[in-house]
Amino acid sequence: MPSFSRRDLFCLAGKSAVLGTFMAPLSHNALAAAAAVSRPYKINKLIHGVAYYPELWPDADVDADIAEMQSLGINLVRMAEFAWSTMETTPGDYDFRLFKTVMDKMHAAGIDVVLCTPTATPPAWLTHNHPERCHRNAKGTVMSHGARQHASYEHPAVREACFSIIRRMSHELGRHPALIGWQLDNEMKAHLAEDFSDAAIANWRKWLQQRFGTIEALNEAWGTHIWSQHYNNFDQVPAPVTTPFLHNASLITAYKLFCRENVADFMLAQRNVIREFSDLPITHNDNPAFNIHHERSMQALDFAAYDAYPTAEQWSTLVFRSDLYRAAIPGRPFWLMETSVAHNGWLGNHQPIHPEGFLAAEASLIYALGGEGFCYWLWRQQRSGAELPHSAVKSAWNAPSIGYHEVKKVSEAKQQLEPTLLSSTLITPEVAVTYSDHARAMFETEPLDKRAGFPNRYRGIIEMWHKQLLDAGLHREARFEGASLDGLKLLITPAMPYVSEAFLIRAEAFMQRGGIWIAGPVTGTRGKEHTVPVEAGLGLLEKMAGVSTQYVLPLTDTKAQGELLGVESELSGWCAAVKAKAGTSIVGTITKGRATGLAFATERPIGKGKLVMLGAQPHGDNSDAMLNRLIRHYAQQAGVKMRFDVPEGIVIVPRKSSQGKLLWIVLNMLNESKTVSLPGGATDMLSGQTLGPSTLLSPYARLIVNTNQEA
């Protein structure tokens, strides 16, 4: 049986001095993962929380707010992320009495508190008359005080002020009995891309020197003799500000990585300050859209959390983000830190209102998928600011909102699910899709498929593949590029232009154990420094796949077609058209187009498993059929057990009871009834009644099923 040894891998890497010198680190989140494993965690209760802003409303309202929270089943408030000017009105003038008083009252009422570091909204005194302390975009525009995230975290004065308020805050409040955790900043870099301030550019050059060591190494890696871009020293290397045409791809991608890694490192520095006075768990309300290095940021966190404001039609994004952040720090549950009770909104925009019942379905989904916390933004509608149209539990005039009774339904769903969820464990998925921060930066520099209807962002591509797994009824998750592959049987890695030596080593071990790895379109077509590989068309991946790349060509708008595992479909995007070497089988052939007769999909046995190379993206009316055939075929070959035949809109979450039985949490995420097939002998865990072979679920309904089978 053909195989690919680690000796082969290192020999191939050795052919390129650049690749050999600048290997990707094994895992940016290894520290976080190790910490989680060393501190086993069991959920003792489900969190039903809300963002609360006592600095905006009369002190006299707090007692009534607390009483109403208790009546709604809210057991946690999150505070202080925008309150820096309340806690430090002038430099060094600290006052935390308001928050201490509110925390005293919350504790007396049995409501827990998460405190946020307030660094997303620095006070006016920090940046007034100090434009050098502000974020500057690529066009040279300096961000002004008045919204949030306007300060440059690269400037030493800003960092000093941030660490000072965090240090005093954690000293004064970090051991309060109401406090159960911390949130770093708020939606880090939600509104901003790269920082081009003078402080950032100075740090950029330090980052380059640390990364490359010598300017000669940078010149070689980036191929800077093109267009006379050759540099004599690091001070000459520009940031990718506006130019007549385009910068070098290597420079653009590197600057994105620099900015995002530094933000993650700033989060770690915040964590270290908190740790001077508090050992409580730390998180951050992340989102795949934010411009940070998501995997690296997990080093700063004890558990992952995210924000999401989907409409009812966008419910599948909740599944994707839950699957991503659940896997981000193994062994720790995630939280949905912010969602709207009825609709999202800000000046000039608002979303459609949720249908009745959707909010409880959303919460049930989060809890079932391993979430510990489900929290709203916000308690009371803003009376001022930029988010006036946003829904809240209470109106600005302090009356129940349109979503108020939906919050009650969430509390009822939580009470119904909690006994089962606390006494069972989520079964680890056997299928995963790879998410790469490096690949994201590359796609933003060089979008490799611009056809109509194709996702225009990297996260959209990964979410598209994740949705294929969801629609196929597979229990799945999304794992970062540096994550362990333990427990998996099928791994899909789409759209990862650079495949590092470290990733290939882990993938090879995964396949040796019997795993099947599908390397999707575009994977392997670029080098680490965003250059085109010169040793082979697919770089390090090519030898492992046992193919010879003939062309890498765009098929978009060419009407190219292919056949894969008996399914025909139009093909699009950038295609690796290959010939198979000895020991490699062709499973997909281009049947129409410039590369007719060449393969676009192959498989090669490696150990007990195999590597499947998919070199083109199915497109058009039959694309889902082709992808579904591909996924189901290799899921079956890999021996994936947790696969369910479900209609659209139904999510089944498998869990293992304390007695070792297989439980299903069945959720209808649509505003229409759906019929679900159930295993024979299954019982309803709430009523104890035996269920038939099929059950009709009403809109947004849930069902807790004991299959009476061994998990």
Secondary structure, DSSP 8 states (H G I E B T S, - for coil): -----HHHHHHHHHT-HHHHHS---S-TTHHHHHHHHHS-----S-EEEEE--GGGS-GGGHHHHHHHHHHHT--EEEE-TT-HHHHBSSTT-B--HHHHHHHHHHHHTT-EEEEE--TTS--HHHHTT-GGGB-B-TT--B--TTSSS-B-TTSHHHHHHHHHHHHHHHHHHTT-TTEEEEE-SSSTTSS-----SHHHHHHHHHHHHHHHSSHHHHHHHHTTTGGG---SSGGG-------SS---HHHHHHHHHHHHHHHHHHHHHHHHHHTTT--S-EE-EE-TTSSS-HHHHGGG-SS-EEE----GGGTHHHHHHHHHHHHHSTTS-EEEEE--SS--EETTEE-----TTHHHHHHHHHHHTTEEEEEES-SB--SSSS-TT---SB-TTSSB-TTHHHHHHHHHHHHHHHHHHHTEEE---SEEEEE-HHHHHHHHHS-S---TTS-SSHHHHHHHHHHHHHHTTB-EEEEETTS--TT-SEEEE-S-S---HHHHHHHHHHHHTT-EEEE-TTTTSS-TTS---SS-TTTHHHHHHTEEEEEEEE-TTTT-EEEETTEEEEEESEEEEEEE-TT-EEEEEEEESTTTTSEEEEEEEETTEEEEEE-SEEESTTHHHHHHHHHHHHHHHHT---B----TTEEEEEEEETTSEEEEEEEE-SSS-EEEE--TT-EETTT--B--SEEEE-TT-EEEEEEEEE-
